[in-house]
Amino acid sequence: MSAPDDAMSRVRRKRMEIFAFLFLTAIVMPVLAVGTVGTYGLGVWIYQMMAGPPGPPPSPR
């Protein structure tokens, strides 16, 4: 009786591993990438609002 249960548990585990891999690669990683880039961009934008845009200071006229 344990042989069919063992085979079924291996099939179920393999199916769950494939699902976990697809979930991580198709949903979690893109969300993390967009969130990381968006957070960095927001941080730079807020910094530039306070410190001014990058580059040399304007020359006096």
C-alpha positions in Angstrom: 0.0 0.0 0.0 2.8 2.4 0.6 4.2 2.2 -3.0 1.2 3.9 -4.7 1.0 6.5 -1.9 4.7 7.2 -2.3 4.4 7.6 -6.0 1.4 9.9 -5.7 3.2 12.1 -3.1 6.2 12.3 -5.5 4.0 13.4 -8.4 2.2 15.9 -6.1 5.5 17.3 -4.8 6.9 17.7 -8.4 3.7 19.5 -9.4 3.9 21.8 -6.5 7.6 22.5 -7.2 6.7 23.4 -10.8 3.9 25.7 -9.6 6.2 27.4 -7.1 8.8 27.9 -9.8 6.3 29.4 -12.2 4.8 31.6 -9.5 8.2 32.9 -8.5 9.4 33.6 -12.0 6.1 35.0 -13.5 4.7 36.9 -10.6 7.0 37.5 -7.6 10.2 38.5 -9.4 8.6 41.0 -11.8 6.7 42.6 -9.0 9.9 42.9 -6.9 11.8 44.3 -9.9 9.2 47.0 -10.6 8.9 47.8 -7.0 12.7 48.2 -6.6 13.1 50.4 -9.6 10.0 52.4 -8.7 11.2 53.0 -5.1 14.6 54.0 -6.4 13.1 56.5 -8.9 10.8 57.9 -6.2 13.8 58.4 -3.9 15.8 60.2 -6.6 12.8 62.4 -7.5 12.3 63.4 -3.9 16.0 64.0 -3.4 16.1 66.2 -6.5 13.1 68.2 -5.3 15.1 69.1 -2.2 18.6 69.4 -3.6 17.9 70.6 -7.1 18.7 68.9 -10.4 22.2 67.4 -11.1 24.8 69.4 -13.0 26.9 72.4 -12.5 25.3 75.5 -10.9 24.0 78.1 -13.2 26.6 80.7 -14.2 26.1 84.3 -13.0 25.0 86.8 -15.7 
